[in-house]
Amino acid sequence: MSTCPRCAAALDAAPTKWCKDCEQLYDRWVRRHATDIVWQALSGTVIVSAIGLGLPLLGLGPLSAALGAFAGFGTLLGLSRLTRRLRRRQFLHASLPRAYLPAPK
């Protein structure tokens, strides 16, 4: 049996997962950062526009436009995973409410 890395509660899940209470707290906390999707989507759009529209205008074939779409999607996916990992780490270092502190031994 493992413990939650955030609040030290007993878990039946993998040691990398949080307990149900910490996951619910994280879900509420991360909604404050819902605008993170804006810069991720804008970055993906810039990549699609630059590669997918720019290269065919310079004379390259339609295959370059398809590559631009994949590059934009990859950018969006990569940035979203990176941001999610950053926010989880940020939440992990945030202070716990007193009710969730583990009992002293």
C-alpha positions in Angstrom: 0.0 0.0 0.0 1.4 3.4 -0.9 0.7 6.9 0.3 -0.4 10.1 -1.5 2.7 12.2 -2.3 0.8 15.3 -1.4 -1.1 14.6 1.9 0.4 11.2 2.9 -3.0 9.5 2.9 -3.1 5.7 2.3 -3.7 4.8 -1.4 -4.6 1.6 -3.2 -3.5 3.2 -6.5 0.0 3.6 -8.0 2.4 5.7 -6.0 2.5 8.4 -8.7 -1.2 9.1 -8.3 -2.8 11.4 -5.7 -5.7 10.5 -3.4 -9.2 11.4 -4.4 -9.4 14.5 -2.1 -6.1 15.9 -3.5 -7.3 15.3 -7.1 -10.5 17.2 -6.3 -8.6 20.0 -4.7 -6.3 20.1 -7.8 -9.3 20.2 -10.2 -10.7 23.2 -8.3 -7.3 24.9 -8.1 -6.3 24.5 -11.7 -9.5 26.2 -12.9 -7.9 29.5 -11.9 -5.4 28.8 -14.7 -7.9 28.0 -17.4 -6.5 30.7 -19.7 -3.4 28.6 -20.2 -5.1 27.1 -23.3 -5.1 30.5 -25.0 -1.4 30.8 -25.5 -1.1 27.1 -26.3 -3.7 27.4 -29.1 -2.2 30.7 -30.4 1.2 29.0 -30.6 -0.2 26.1 -32.5 -2.0 28.5 -34.8 1.1 30.4 -35.5 3.0 27.2 -36.4 0.2 26.1 -38.7 0.0 29.5 -40.3 3.8 29.8 -40.8 4.5 26.3 -42.0 1.1 25.2 -43.5 0.4 28.5 -45.3 3.8 30.0 -45.7 5.7 27.2 -47.3 3.1 26.5 -50.1 3.2 30.2 -50.9 6.9 30.0 -51.3 6.5 27.3 -53.9 6.7 24.1 -51.9 4.1 21.4 -52.5 0.9 20.6 -50.6 2.8 18.0 -48.5 4.4 20.9 -46.7 0.9 22.2 -45.7 0.1 18.8 -44.3 3.4 18.8 -42.3 2.4 22.2 -41.0 -0.8 20.9 -39.7 0.9 18.0 -37.9 3.6 20.4 -36.5 0.9 22.7 -35.2 -1.0 19.8 -33.5 2.3 18.6 -32.1 3.0 22.1 -30.7 -0.4 22.3 -29.1 -0.1 18.8 -27.6 3.4 19.3 -26.3 2.6 22.7 -24.7 -0.5 21.3 -23.1 1.4 18.4 -21.6 4.2 20.7 -20.4 1.8 23.1 -18.8 -0.2 20.4 -17.1 3.0 18.9 -15.7 4.1 22.4 -14.5 0.7 23.1 -12.9 0.7 19.8 -11.1 4.2 20.5 -9.7 3.1 24.0 -8.7 0.0 22.6 -6.9 2.2 20.0 -5.2 4.3 22.7 -3.7 1.4 24.9 -2.7 0.5 24.9 1.0 -2.1 22.5 2.3 -5.1 23.5 4.3 -4.7 22.7 8.0 -7.4 19.9 7.7 -5.2 18.0 5.2 -1.9 18.1 7.1 -0.9 14.6 8.3 -1.2 13.9 12.0 2.0 14.2 13.9 3.6 10.9 15.0 
